[in-house]
Amino acid sequence: MSIPEFTETTRDPTQERTQDLDRINRFTVLTVNTHKGFTALNRRFILPELREAVRSVSADVVFLQEVHGTHEHHPQRYSNWPSMPQYEFLADSLWPQFAYGRNAVYPAGDHGNALLSKFQIIRHDNLDVSISGHESRGMLHSVLRLPGGDEREIHAICVHLGLREGHRVEQLKLLCQRLSELPPEAPVIVAGDFNDWRGKASELLEPSGLREVFAEQWGKPARSFPARLPVLRLDRIYVRNLKARHPKVLNVRPWSHLSDHAPLSVEIEL
């Protein structure tokens, strides 16, 4: 499977925001599977409420899984369906930079992973890790530049892995391959929905130098699914060459009623 080259991130100049020139040494990360903007079992479309909840966290970098880029039929069914891609709607005015990796394409539209950032996204690419004939899955790899004048870069990889363990193993090998291509000293954050209910991912990723932030603090990854009463440890935040502080599971209202996954957050320190 070939690995695509990075593409430069371009934005409409009218959307750009002036970055604070002060040196940033600490920032907050949030990861959430948005379930395409619907509650569990697709009972209600709640993307506007989800946007308000995401805004309330004041995260600097947001990793999103299962966001719609386009959908032909939903705007006719839901009066509050946004006129723009879901990731752009969620970014709103707080995250001037965003990147999208389209994973699944079907007649009515598409969905995938996205990254929202208050820092400049200087380039990104989407690694297709789908196993032939099965689920469409991807890893969105973005490179962020932190303000401060010294061109510090952080690699942010948003993942959504398959439901079958054999598929996840192959996908994790592709993630390890990508990590091996980065400079050993490069700061890295890998976050998203690993679907790793058997707890095998960390063992496979440990040789690549990744540390899971909840396991480092509490001994095990966080319980994140289902959101109303989390039992399974599906979602993860891994770091390399970075410090992680105050990891949190957001599993109380409103979060418990906004998706089938409970979001995770952590404070990152360089």
Buried (B, 14 or more C-beta within 10 A) or exposed (E): EEEEEEEEBEBEEEEEEEBEEEEBEEBBBBBBBBBBBBBBEEEEBBBEBBBEBBBEBEBBBBBBBBBBBBBEEBEEEBEEBBEEBBBBBBBEEBBBBBBBBBBBEEEEBBBBBBBBBBBBBBBBBBBBBBBEEEBBBBBBBBBBBBBBEEEBBBBBBBBBBBEEEEBBBBBBEBBBEBBEEBEEEEBBBBBBBBBBBEEBBBEBBEEBBBBBBBBBBEEEBBBBBBBBEBEBBBBBBBBBBBEBEEBBBBBEEEBBBBBBBBBBBBBBEB
